[in-house]
Amino acid sequence: MIGAVLLCSVIAAQAAVGPAQPRDFASARTAAAALPQLRSLLVSHRGRLALEHYAPKHSATRLANIKSASKSVI
């Protein structure tokens, strides 16, 4: 859980700087890859998907138990 909070902090800090650009999320993508229990990271900015990252063996089309989605930072 601490890793997810730190990851959200990275994303929030980047969002405060200005409009989202794909290159802005390099550190968030690296942080997501370092969290073994994080299977996906999606960031929406102004109605546009600004970042989509999946851990190995996971994808947008693979079913997942999303009970923890209720704990997401929105």
Summary of the structure (lengths in Angstrom):
residues: 74
radius of gyration: 12.1
end to end distance: 15.7
largest distance: 34.0
contacts: 149
relative contact order: 0.17
helix: 45%
strand: 18%
